[in-house]
């Protein structure tokens, strides 16, 4: 059985039998599978080496750096060998470049999050080089690709070896 986790999904649910969307907020999906749970306590719900794929899209920036690191380490543990982890997050260099010629309110939204609810704030934004080093040296994942998304984000795909 294939297990894929969309961790910290918010309202960006992934539909499909193999996907389980996990978030601390109360979400009411029409068709997608959903588990309401504190994502900093994922290991209470998932054993090591059980997930085939983990998606962390627009998540790690919502935590202080140590908590974001712990979340990524827990996801690495839960991921099966050969499994894929995708991390999409704002990147500090891209944000600085974006800030040069945009309206201030748009820039503030990109830097600090939407703030429509209490946890929709950005606490830490990684520089690309340091995030890749963390993924490779601490998480011991092999980075497959790094691409720019939406002007201010990077998306990194990495495999557990």
C-alpha positions, -999 to 999 in steps of 0.1 A, spaced: 0 0 0 13 34 -10 12 62 17 18 98 7 16 126 33 8 162 26 21 177 59 8 211 70 -16 211 41 -38 240 52 -65 243 25 -41 230 -2 -54 194 -1 -41 167 -24 -68 144 -36 -62 107 -43 -65 74 -25 -28 72 -15 -27 108 -1 -34 118 35 -35 155 42 -24 165 77 -29 198 94 -36 212 129 -65 233 117 -100 220 112 -104 214 75 -136 201 58 -125 184 26 -151 172 2 -132 142 -12 -96 143 1 -85 122 31 -76 144 60 -62 140 95 -63 168 121 -31 166 141 -2 188 153 24 183 127 52 188 152 40 155 167 38 135 135 57 106 150 28 100 174 7 89 144 33 75 119 60 50 124 95 53 109 99 41 73 62 41 64 56 69 39 65 67 2 63 104 -3 60 135 19 51 170 7 60 200 28 46 229 7 46 263 22 51 249 57 86 251 72 86 289 71 57 290 96 80 276 124 109 289 143 141 274 128 146 247 154 109 235 151 112 235 113 143 214 115 126 190 138 96 187 115 119 179 85 139 154 106 106 137 117 95 136 81 128 121 70 124 93 97 88 86 85 99 84 49 108 50 34 142 44 19 139 56 -17 109 78 -8 106 114 -21 104 145 1 94 177 -16 99 210 3 85 242 -11 93 274 9 101 311 4 139 317 -1 156 348 14 176 357 -17 145 355 -39 125 376 -14 152 403 -14 152 404 -52 114 404 -54 113 433 -29 132 457 -52 104 465 -75 71 455 -59 45 474 -39 51 474 -2 19 455 8 27 427 -17 63 424 -3 50 424 33 26 396 25 54 375 9 78 382 39 53 378 68 26 355 55 -11 361 49 -20 364 86 -56 355 81 -53 333 112 -29 330 140 -5 305 126 -3 320 91 29 340 98 64 334 86 89 328 114 120 319 95 130 320 58 159 298 47 187 308 24 188 282 -5 224 271 1 219 265 39 186 246 33 203 223 7 232 217 31 207 209 59 188 184 36 220 167 25 242 168 56 217 166 85 188 148 69 211 127 47 188 130 17 200 131 -19 188 163 -36 173 155 -70 162 190 -81 159 226 -70 136 250 -89 122 285 -84 84 287 -80 62 318 -78 91 343 -79 100 339 -42 99 302 -35 122 273 -40 110 237 -44 135 210 -35 129 173 -43 151 149 -23 152 112 -19 160 91 12 190 70 5 
